[in-house]
Amino acid sequence: MDALQLVNTHVKLLAFDFLSVQSIPQEPTIFSRKGRRLSRAETVGIVVSRDLKANRFMKFDIDDGTGCIPCILWLNHESSRYFSRRCPSNVRLIAQMAADFASQVQLGVIARVRGKMSSYRGNLQITVSDVVIERDPNSQILHWLDCLRLARNCYDKVLVDPHQIVQND
């Protein structure tokens, strides 16, 4: 598998793997894990902290048993200059979805979080694009199993450059 194929994929990671990811100084939106380039992540765990700044953002931590992943959910879409060039009806829809996600993220719930990997003041976090509150208590264990299987069969595979293969005669 080509290393670039994981860049726009939500890679399922446990917290200890997520927190070991390294930033790439030349590319602030791309990160590296064991030589693989990553930009998006998915995790499942219990919400253990929640800090809401109304109409600005909500920070929360997801604990999956191997560590805590910091997450940030932006809530300032309608006042952000970043979204000012977009269609107003689309921005309102995005803002409403973010507000709905924020209302669902409560202490003690099991949440599946997906988003872009980002760094703020040198600390790795997930900039949240969507949240699903899991009703099945087994969802966290199933996520663990998925992470382990994907690490073994995909993420941790040694990358081989076909140009470096030497034929033995």
Backbone as JSON Lines, residues from 0, in Angstrom:
{"i":0,"aa":"M","n":[0.85,-1.18,0.0],"ca":[0.0,0.0,0.0],"c":[0.89,1.23,0.0]}
{"i":1,"aa":"D","n":[0.57,2.2,-0.81],"ca":[1.32,3.44,-0.9],"c":[1.04,4.29,0.32]}
{"i":2,"aa":"A","n":[2.08,4.92,0.86],"ca":[1.95,5.74,2.06],"c":[0.96,6.89,1.85]}
{"i":3,"aa":"L","n":[0.87,7.39,0.65],"ca":[-0.02,8.52,0.4],"c":[-1.48,8.14,0.48]}
{"i":4,"aa":"Q","n":[-1.8,6.87,0.38],"ca":[-3.2,6.45,0.39],"c":[-3.88,6.69,1.73]}
{"i":5,"aa":"L","n":[-3.13,6.88,2.8],"ca":[-3.74,7.1,4.12],"c":[-3.94,8.58,4.44]}
{"i":6,"aa":"V","n":[-3.44,9.48,3.6],"ca":[-3.5,10.9,3.93],"c":[-4.93,11.4,4.08]}
{"i":7,"aa":"N","n":[-5.84,11.04,3.24],"ca":[-7.22,11.54,3.33],"c":[-8.19,10.51,3.87]}
{"i":8,"aa":"T","n":[-7.66,9.55,4.63],"ca":[-8.47,8.49,5.23],"c":[-8.56,8.73,6.72]}
{"i":9,"aa":"H","n":[-9.72,8.53,7.31],"ca":[-9.84,8.59,8.77],"c":[-9.24,7.3,9.33]}
{"i":10,"aa":"V","n":[-8.01,7.4,9.79],"ca":[-7.27,6.25,10.3],"c":[-7.73,5.96,11.72]}
{"i":11,"aa":"K","n":[-8.14,4.71,11.96],"ca":[-8.59,4.31,13.29],"c":[-7.36,4.09,14.18]}
{"i":12,"aa":"L","n":[-7.26,4.89,15.23],"ca":[-6.11,4.82,16.12],"c":[-6.53,4.8,17.58]}
{"i":13,"aa":"L","n":[-5.79,4.02,18.37],"ca":[-5.91,4.08,19.81],"c":[-5.12,5.3,20.28]}
{"i":14,"aa":"A","n":[-5.43,5.79,21.47],"ca":[-4.79,7.01,21.97],"c":[-3.27,6.89,22.02]}
{"i":15,"aa":"F","n":[-2.75,5.74,22.46],"ca":[-1.3,5.64,22.55],"c":[-0.64,5.73,21.19]}
{"i":16,"aa":"D","n":[-1.31,5.26,20.13],"ca":[-0.78,5.41,18.78],"c":[-0.95,6.85,18.29]}
{"i":17,"aa":"F","n":[-2.12,7.43,18.54],"ca":[-2.39,8.79,18.12],"c":[-1.38,9.75,18.73]}
{"i":18,"aa":"L","n":[-1.11,9.59,20.01],"ca":[-0.22,10.51,20.71],"c":[1.25,10.31,20.34]}
{"i":19,"aa":"S","n":[1.56,9.22,19.62],"ca":[2.94,8.99,19.18],"c":[3.2,9.56,17.78]}
{"i":20,"aa":"V","n":[2.17,10.08,17.14],"ca":[2.29,10.63,15.8],"c":[3.2,11.86,15.83]}
{"i":21,"aa":"Q","n":[4.02,11.99,14.8],"ca":[4.97,13.1,14.7],"c":[4.5,14.11,13.66]}
{"i":22,"aa":"S","n":[4.73,15.38,13.94],"ca":[4.4,16.41,12.95],"c":[5.5,16.46,11.9]}
{"i":23,"aa":"I","n":[5.14,16.93,10.72],"ca":[6.1,17.12,9.64],"c":[6.23,18.63,9.46]}
{"i":24,"aa":"P","n":[7.37,19.22,9.85],"ca":[7.51,20.68,9.85],"c":[7.19,21.36,8.52]}
{"i":25,"aa":"Q","n":[7.54,20.73,7.4],"ca":[7.3,21.34,6.09],"c":[5.83,21.28,5.68]}
{"i":26,"aa":"E","n":[5.07,20.4,6.31],"ca":[3.65,20.21,5.96],"c":[2.82,20.21,7.25]}
{"i":27,"aa":"P","n":[2.33,21.37,7.67],"ca":[1.65,21.46,8.97],"c":[0.34,20.67,9.08]}
{"i":28,"aa":"T","n":[-0.24,20.26,7.97],"ca":[-1.5,19.5,8.03],"c":[-1.28,18.0,7.87]}
{"i":29,"aa":"I","n":[-0.03,17.57,7.72],"ca":[0.29,16.15,7.54],"c":[1.15,15.7,8.73]}
{"i":30,"aa":"F","n":[0.88,14.48,9.19],"ca":[1.6,13.9,10.32],"c":[2.15,12.55,9.89]}
{"i":31,"aa":"S","n":[3.08,12.02,10.7],"ca":[3.72,10.76,10.35],"c":[3.64,9.78,11.5]}
{"i":32,"aa":"R","n":[3.31,8.54,11.17],"ca":[3.31,7.44,12.13],"c":[4.0,6.26,11.46]}
{"i":33,"aa":"K","n":[5.15,5.87,11.97],"ca":[5.93,4.76,11.43],"c":[6.12,4.88,9.92]}
{"i":34,"aa":"G","n":[6.41,6.1,9.47],"ca":[6.67,6.33,8.05],"c":[5.44,6.56,7.2]}
{"i":35,"aa":"R","n":[4.27,6.38,7.76],"ca":[3.02,6.61,7.01],"c":[2.57,8.05,7.23]}
{"i":36,"aa":"R","n":[2.14,8.67,6.15],"ca":[1.64,10.04,6.22],"c":[0.14,10.01,6.51]}
{"i":37,"aa":"L","n":[-0.27,10.76,7.54],"ca":[-1.66,10.78,7.99],"c":[-2.16,12.22,8.1]}
{"i":38,"aa":"S","n":[-3.45,12.41,7.95],"ca":[-4.03,13.73,8.17],"c":[-5.36,13.67,8.92]}
{"i":39,"aa":"R","n":[-5.98,12.5,8.97],"ca":[-7.29,12.37,9.62],"c":[-7.29,11.16,10.53]}
{"i":40,"aa":"A","n":[-8.13,11.21,11.57],"ca":[-8.17,10.12,12.53],"c":[-9.59,9.88,13.01]}
{"i":41,"aa":"E","n":[-9.79,8.68,13.53],"ca":[-11.06,8.29,14.16],"c":[-10.72,7.59,15.46]}
{"i":42,"aa":"T","n":[-11.48,7.9,16.51],"ca":[-11.3,7.24,17.79],"c":[-12.64,7.02,18.45]}
{"i":43,"aa":"V","n":[-12.68,6.1,19.4],"ca":[-13.88,5.82,20.19],"c":[-13.46,5.73,21.64]}
{"i":44,"aa":"G","n":[-14.2,6.42,22.51],"ca":[-13.88,6.36,23.92],"c":[-14.9,7.14,24.74]}
{"i":45,"aa":"I","n":[-14.59,7.25,26.01],"ca":[-15.48,7.93,26.94],"c":[-15.07,9.4,27.04]}
{"i":46,"aa":"V","n":[-16.06,10.28,27.0],"ca":[-15.8,11.71,27.17],"c":[-15.5,11.94,28.65]}
{"i":47,"aa":"V","n":[-14.26,12.39,28.95],"ca":[-13.84,12.55,30.34],"c":[-13.65,14.01,30.74]}
{"i":48,"aa":"S","n":[-13.66,14.92,29.78],"ca":[-13.64,16.35,30.1],"c":[-14.36,17.09,29.0]}
{"i":49,"aa":"R","n":[-14.87,18.27,29.36],"ca":[-15.67,19.05,28.41],"c":[-15.58,20.51,28.81]}
{"i":50,"aa":"D","n":[-15.14,21.37,27.9],"ca":[-15.0,22.8,28.17],"c":[-15.65,23.56,27.02]}
{"i":51,"aa":"L","n":[-16.81,24.14,27.26],"ca":[-17.58,24.83,26.23],"c":[-17.38,26.34,26.33]}
{"i":52,"aa":"K","n":[-16.99,26.96,25.24],"ca":[-16.93,28.42,25.1],"c":[-18.0,28.75,24.06]}
{"i":53,"aa":"A","n":[-19.14,29.21,24.55],"ca":[-20.32,29.42,23.7],"c":[-19.99,30.22,22.44]}
{"i":54,"aa":"N","n":[-20.5,29.75,21.31],"ca":[-20.33,30.37,20.0],"c":[-18.88,30.49,19.56]}
{"i":55,"aa":"R","n":[-17.97,29.76,20.23],"ca":[-16.56,29.79,19.82],"c":[-16.06,28.38,19.57]}
{"i":56,"aa":"F","n":[-15.98,27.55,20.62],"ca":[-15.49,26.19,20.47],"c":[-15.83,25.38,21.71]}
{"i":57,"aa":"M","n":[-15.66,24.07,21.56],"ca":[-15.76,23.17,22.7],"c":[-14.55,22.25,22.65]}
{"i":58,"aa":"K","n":[-13.82,22.19,23.75],"ca":[-12.71,21.25,23.89],"c":[-13.2,20.1,24.75]}
{"i":59,"aa":"F","n":[-12.81,18.89,24.35],"ca":[-13.14,17.73,25.17],"c":[-12.09,16.66,24.97]}
{"i":60,"aa":"D","n":[-11.99,15.76,25.92],"ca":[-11.03,14.66,25.85],"c":[-11.77,13.34,25.75]}
{"i":61,"aa":"I","n":[-11.24,12.46,24.9],"ca":[-11.77,11.11,24.72],"c":[-10.75,10.14,25.32]}
{"i":62,"aa":"D","n":[-11.19,9.33,26.28],"ca":[-10.32,8.33,26.92],"c":[-10.74,6.95,26.42]}
{"i":63,"aa":"D","n":[-9.8,6.27,25.74],"ca":[-10.1,4.94,25.22],"c":[-9.45,3.83,26.04]}
{"i":64,"aa":"G","n":[-8.87,4.17,27.18],"ca":[-8.23,3.18,28.02],"c":[-6.73,3.11,27.82]}
{"i":65,"aa":"T","n":[-6.23,3.67,26.7],"ca":[-4.79,3.7,26.46],"c":[-4.24,5.12,26.62]}
{"i":66,"aa":"G","n":[-5.14,6.07,26.83],"ca":[-4.75,7.46,26.97],"c":[-5.92,8.36,26.59]}
{"i":67,"aa":"C","n":[-5.68,9.66,26.64],"ca":[-6.72,10.64,26.32],"c":[-6.34,11.42,25.07]}
{"i":68,"aa":"I","n":[-7.3,11.56,24.16],"ca":[-7.08,12.32,22.94],"c":[-7.84,13.64,23.07]}
{"i":69,"aa":"P","n":[-7.11,14.77,22.99],"ca":[-7.78,16.07,23.0],"c":[-8.51,16.31,21.69]}
{"i":70,"aa":"C","n":[-9.71,16.86,21.79],"ca":[-10.52,17.16,20.62],"c":[-11.01,18.59,20.71]}
{"i":71,"aa":"I","n":[-11.13,19.24,19.55],"ca":[-11.72,20.58,19.51],"c":[-12.8,20.6,18.44]}
{"i":72,"aa":"L","n":[-13.95,21.12,18.83],"ca":[-15.1,21.26,17.94],"c":[-15.37,22.75,17.8]}
{"i":73,"aa":"W","n":[-15.18,23.26,16.61],"ca":[-15.39,24.69,16.38],"c":[-16.88,25.0,16.28]}
{"i":74,"aa":"L","n":[-17.29,26.1,16.91],"ca":[-18.69,26.51,16.94],"c":[-18.88,27.93,16.41]}
{"i":75,"aa":"N","n":[-17.86,28.48,15.77],"ca":[-17.9,29.87,15.32],"c":[-18.04,30.0,13.8]}
{"i":76,"aa":"H","n":[-18.68,29.07,13.18],"ca":[-18.75,29.04,11.71],"c":[-19.36,30.31,11.12]}
{"i":77,"aa":"E","n":[-20.42,30.82,11.76],"ca":[-21.12,31.97,11.18],"c":[-20.35,33.28,11.36]}
{"i":78,"aa":"S","n":[-19.4,33.32,12.29],"ca":[-18.61,34.55,12.48],"c":[-17.17,34.41,11.98]}
{"i":79,"aa":"S","n":[-16.82,33.22,11.52],"ca":[-15.44,32.96,11.08],"c":[-15.17,33.53,9.69]}
{"i":80,"aa":"R","n":[-14.02,34.18,9.52],"ca":[-13.63,34.68,8.21],"c":[-13.36,33.53,7.25]}
{"i":81,"aa":"Y","n":[-12.98,32.38,7.77],"ca":[-12.7,31.21,6.94],"c":[-13.93,30.79,6.14]}
{"i":82,"aa":"F","n":[-15.11,30.91,6.74],"ca":[-16.35,30.48,6.09],"c":[-17.07,31.61,5.35]}
{"i":83,"aa":"S","n":[-16.54,32.82,5.4],"ca":[-17.24,33.97,4.82],"c":[-17.4,33.87,3.3]}
{"i":84,"aa":"R","n":[-16.54,33.11,2.65],"ca":[-16.62,32.97,1.18],"c":[-17.59,31.86,0.75]}
{"i":85,"aa":"R","n":[-18.08,31.1,1.71],"ca":[-18.96,29.99,1.37],"c":[-20.42,30.43,1.31]}
{"i":86,"aa":"C","n":[-21.22,29.59,0.72],"ca":[-22.65,29.83,0.61],"c":[-23.26,29.92,2.01]}
{"i":87,"aa":"P","n":[-23.97,31.01,2.34],"ca":[-24.52,31.19,3.69],"c":[-25.41,30.03,4.17]}
{"i":88,"aa":"S","n":[-26.19,29.45,3.27],"ca":[-27.05,28.35,3.71],"c":[-26.22,27.13,4.09]}
{"i":89,"aa":"N","n":[-25.12,26.89,3.39],"ca":[-24.23,25.78,3.76],"c":[-23.55,26.04,5.09]}
{"i":90,"aa":"V","n":[-23.13,27.27,5.33],"ca":[-22.48,27.63,6.59],"c":[-23.46,27.45,7.75]}
{"i":91,"aa":"R","n":[-24.71,27.86,7.57],"ca":[-25.73,27.67,8.62],"c":[-25.93,26.19,8.93]}
{"i":92,"aa":"L","n":[-25.93,25.36,7.89],"ca":[-26.09,23.91,8.07],"c":[-24.9,23.33,8.85]}
{"i":93,"aa":"I","n":[-23.69,23.72,8.48],"ca":[-22.49,23.26,9.18],"c":[-22.51,23.72,10.64]}
{"i":94,"aa":"A","n":[-22.91,24.96,10.86],"ca":[-22.98,25.5,12.22],"c":[-24.01,24.75,13.06]}
{"i":95,"aa":"Q","n":[-25.14,24.43,12.47],"ca":[-26.18,23.69,13.18],"c":[-25.72,22.28,13.54]}
{"i":96,"aa":"M","n":[-25.03,21.63,12.6],"ca":[-24.5,20.29,12.88],"c":[-23.49,20.35,14.02]}
{"i":97,"aa":"A","n":[-22.61,21.34,14.01],"ca":[-21.62,21.47,15.07],"c":[-22.3,21.72,16.41]}
{"i":98,"aa":"A","n":[-23.33,22.54,16.43],"ca":[-24.07,22.8,17.67],"c":[-24.74,21.52,18.17]}
{"i":99,"aa":"D","n":[-25.28,20.71,17.25],"ca":[-25.89,19.43,17.63],"c":[-24.85,18.49,18.22]}
{"i":100,"aa":"F","n":[-23.68,18.42,17.59],"ca":[-22.6,17.58,18.13],"c":[-22.22,18.03,19.53]}
{"i":101,"aa":"A","n":[-22.1,19.35,19.72],"ca":[-21.71,19.89,21.03],"c":[-22.73,19.54,22.11]}
{"i":102,"aa":"S","n":[-24.01,19.55,21.75],"ca":[-25.04,19.22,22.74],"c":[-25.02,17.73,23.11]}
{"i":103,"aa":"Q","n":[-24.56,16.88,22.2],"ca":[-24.51,15.45,22.46],"c":[-23.29,15.02,23.27]}
{"i":104,"aa":"V","n":[-22.21,15.78,23.15],"ca":[-20.96,15.42,23.84],"c":[-21.11,15.81,25.31]}
{"i":105,"aa":"Q","n":[-21.39,14.82,26.13],"ca":[-21.56,15.01,27.57],"c":[-20.6,14.09,28.31]}
{"i":106,"aa":"L","n":[-20.23,14.47,29.51],"ca":[-19.33,13.64,30.31],"c":[-19.91,12.24,30.49]}
{"i":107,"aa":"G","n":[-19.06,11.24,30.29],"ca":[-19.45,9.85,30.52],"c":[-20.02,9.11,29.35]}
{"i":108,"aa":"V","n":[-20.35,9.8,28.25],"ca":[-20.89,9.09,27.08],"c":[-19.75,8.47,26.28]}
{"i":109,"aa":"I","n":[-20.06,7.41,25.55],"ca":[-19.1,6.81,24.63],"c":[-19.32,7.49,23.28]}
{"i":110,"aa":"A","n":[-18.26,8.1,22.75],"ca":[-18.38,8.85,21.5],"c":[-17.37,8.33,20.48]}
{"i":111,"aa":"R","n":[-17.82,8.31,19.23],"ca":[-16.95,8.05,18.08],"c":[-16.68,9.41,17.46]}
{"i":112,"aa":"V","n":[-15.41,9.78,17.38],"ca":[-15.02,11.11,16.89],"c":[-14.14,10.94,15.67]}
{"i":113,"aa":"R","n":[-14.45,11.72,14.65],"ca":[-13.64,11.73,13.43],"c":[-13.29,13.17,13.11]}
{"i":114,"aa":"G","n":[-12.1,13.35,12.55],"ca":[-11.71,14.7,12.16],"c":[-10.28,14.76,11.69]}
{"i":115,"aa":"K","n":[-9.83,16.0,11.48],"ca":[-8.47,16.23,11.01],"c":[-7.52,16.27,12.2]}
{"i":116,"aa":"M","n":[-6.35,15.71,12.0],"ca":[-5.29,15.82,13.0],"c":[-4.74,17.24,12.9]}
{"i":117,"aa":"S","n":[-4.5,17.84,14.05],"ca":[-3.95,19.19,14.07],"c":[-3.07,19.34,15.3]}
{"i":118,"aa":"S","n":[-2.33,20.41,15.29],"ca":[-1.44,20.68,16.42],"c":[-1.69,22.1,16.88]}
{"i":119,"aa":"Y","n":[-1.82,22.26,18.19],"ca":[-2.01,23.59,18.77],"c":[-1.03,23.73,19.92]}
{"i":120,"aa":"R","n":[-0.15,24.71,19.78],"ca":[0.9,24.93,20.78],"c":[1.71,23.67,21.05]}
{"i":121,"aa":"G","n":[1.98,22.94,19.97],"ca":[2.81,21.74,20.06],"c":[2.1,20.49,20.54]}
{"i":122,"aa":"N","n":[0.81,20.58,20.82],"ca":[0.04,19.43,21.29],"c":[-0.88,18.92,20.19]}
{"i":123,"aa":"L","n":[-0.83,17.62,19.97],"ca":[-1.64,16.97,18.95],"c":[-3.1,16.91,19.41]}
{"i":124,"aa":"Q","n":[-4.03,17.12,18.48],"ca":[-5.46,17.06,18.78],"c":[-6.22,16.66,17.52]}
{"i":125,"aa":"I","n":[-7.5,16.36,17.71],"ca":[-8.39,16.13,16.58],"c":[-9.3,17.34,16.45]}
{"i":126,"aa":"T","n":[-9.29,17.96,15.27],"ca":[-10.25,19.01,14.95],"c":[-11.47,18.3,14.41]}
{"i":127,"aa":"V","n":[-12.52,18.27,15.18],"ca":[-13.67,17.39,14.97],"c":[-14.48,17.79,13.74]}
{"i":128,"aa":"S","n":[-14.79,16.78,12.92],"ca":[-15.71,16.98,11.79],"c":[-17.06,16.31,12.06]}
{"i":129,"aa":"D","n":[-17.05,15.22,12.84],"ca":[-18.33,14.62,13.23],"c":[-18.17,13.79,14.49]}
{"i":130,"aa":"V","n":[-19.3,13.67,15.2],"ca":[-19.38,12.92,16.45],"c":[-20.61,12.03,16.38]}
{"i":131,"aa":"V","n":[-20.43,10.77,16.8],"ca":[-21.56,9.86,16.93],"c":[-21.52,9.32,18.35]}
{"i":132,"aa":"I","n":[-22.62,9.45,19.06],"ca":[-22.72,8.89,20.41],"c":[-23.09,7.42,20.25]}
{"i":133,"aa":"E","n":[-22.25,6.57,20.79],"ca":[-22.44,5.12,20.65],"c":[-23.39,4.62,21.74]}
{"i":134,"aa":"R","n":[-24.37,3.87,21.34],"ca":[-25.33,3.29,22.29],"c":[-24.9,1.88,22.72]}
{"i":135,"aa":"D","n":[-24.12,1.21,21.87],"ca":[-23.67,-0.14,22.15],"c":[-22.42,-0.1,23.02]}
{"i":136,"aa":"P","n":[-22.46,-0.65,24.22],"ca":[-21.28,-0.62,25.09],"c":[-20.09,-1.4,24.52]}
{"i":137,"aa":"N","n":[-20.33,-2.27,23.55],"ca":[-19.25,-3.03,22.92],"c":[-18.52,-2.24,21.84]}
{"i":138,"aa":"S","n":[-19.02,-1.07,21.49],"ca":[-18.42,-0.31,20.39],"c":[-16.96,0.05,20.67]}
{"i":139,"aa":"Q","n":[-16.62,0.32,21.92],"ca":[-15.24,0.67,22.24],"c":[-14.33,-0.55,22.06]}
{"i":140,"aa":"I","n":[-14.77,-1.71,22.48],"ca":[-13.97,-2.93,22.32],"c":[-13.83,-3.27,20.84]}
{"i":141,"aa":"L","n":[-14.91,-3.12,20.07],"ca":[-14.84,-3.38,18.63],"c":[-13.88,-2.41,17.95]}
{"i":142,"aa":"H","n":[-13.86,-1.18,18.4],"ca":[-12.9,-0.2,17.85],"c":[-11.47,-0.63,18.17]}
{"i":143,"aa":"W","n":[-11.22,-1.09,19.38],"ca":[-9.9,-1.6,19.76],"c":[-9.48,-2.71,18.79]}
{"i":144,"aa":"L","n":[-10.38,-3.67,18.57],"ca":[-10.06,-4.79,17.69],"c":[-9.78,-4.33,16.27]}
{"i":145,"aa":"D","n":[-10.59,-3.37,15.78],"ca":[-10.34,-2.8,14.45],"c":[-8.97,-2.15,14.39]}
{"i":146,"aa":"C","n":[-8.63,-1.37,15.42],"ca":[-7.33,-0.68,15.46],"c":[-6.18,-1.69,15.42]}
{"i":147,"aa":"L","n":[-6.28,-2.73,16.22],"ca":[-5.21,-3.74,16.25],"c":[-5.09,-4.47,14.92]}
{"i":148,"aa":"R","n":[-6.23,-4.85,14.32],"ca":[-6.22,-5.54,13.03],"c":[-5.66,-4.64,11.94]}
{"i":149,"aa":"L","n":[-6.09,-3.38,11.9],"ca":[-5.61,-2.46,10.87],"c":[-4.12,-2.15,11.05]}
{"i":150,"aa":"A","n":[-3.68,-2.03,12.3],"ca":[-2.25,-1.78,12.54],"c":[-1.43,-2.95,12.01]}
{"i":151,"aa":"R","n":[-1.84,-4.15,12.34],"ca":[-1.09,-5.33,11.93],"c":[-1.14,-5.54,10.41]}
{"i":152,"aa":"N","n":[-2.29,-5.37,9.8],"ca":[-2.46,-5.71,8.38],"c":[-2.25,-4.55,7.42]}
{"i":153,"aa":"C","n":[-2.2,-3.33,7.93],"ca":[-2.15,-2.18,7.02],"c":[-1.16,-1.11,7.5]}
{"i":154,"aa":"Y","n":[-1.45,-0.49,8.63],"ca":[-0.7,0.68,9.06],"c":[0.76,0.37,9.38]}
{"i":155,"aa":"D","n":[1.05,-0.81,9.92],"ca":[2.42,-1.12,10.34],"c":[3.21,-1.91,9.3]}
{"i":156,"aa":"K","n":[2.64,-2.14,8.14],"ca":[3.37,-2.84,7.08],"c":[4.58,-2.0,6.68]}
{"i":157,"aa":"V","n":[5.69,-2.67,6.45],"ca":[6.9,-1.99,6.04],"c":[6.72,-1.47,4.62]}
{"i":158,"aa":"L","n":[7.05,-0.21,4.45],"ca":[6.95,0.39,3.13],"c":[8.16,-0.01,2.3]}
{"i":159,"aa":"V","n":[7.92,-0.48,1.1],"ca":[9.0,-0.89,0.21],"c":[8.95,0.0,-1.02]}
{"i":160,"aa":"D","n":[10.05,0.63,-1.31],"ca":[10.17,1.44,-2.52],"c":[10.53,0.5,-3.66]}
{"i":161,"aa":"P","n":[9.68,0.34,-4.68],"ca":[9.96,-0.61,-5.76],"c":[11.26,-0.29,-6.51]}
{"i":162,"aa":"H","n":[11.72,0.96,-6.43],"ca":[12.97,1.34,-7.11],"c":[14.2,0.86,-6.36]}
{"i":163,"aa":"Q","n":[14.01,0.46,-5.08],"ca":[15.14,0.02,-4.27],"c":[15.28,-1.49,-4.24]}
{"i":164,"aa":"I","n":[14.36,-2.22,-4.86],"ca":[14.44,-3.67,-4.89],"c":[15.55,-4.1,-5.84]}
{"i":165,"aa":"V","n":[16.45,-4.93,-5.32],"ca":[17.58,-5.41,-6.12],"c":[17.32,-6.86,-6.48]}
{"i":166,"aa":"Q","n":[17.42,-7.17,-7.75],"ca":[17.21,-8.53,-8.2],"c":[18.49,-9.34,-8.0]}
{"i":167,"aa":"N","n":[18.37,-10.53,-7.45],"ca":[19.52,-11.43,-7.31],"c":[19.57,-12.36,-8.51]}
{"i":168,"aa":"D","n":[20.73,-12.43,-9.15],"ca":[20.86,-13.31,-10.33],"c":[21.48,-14.63,-9.94]}
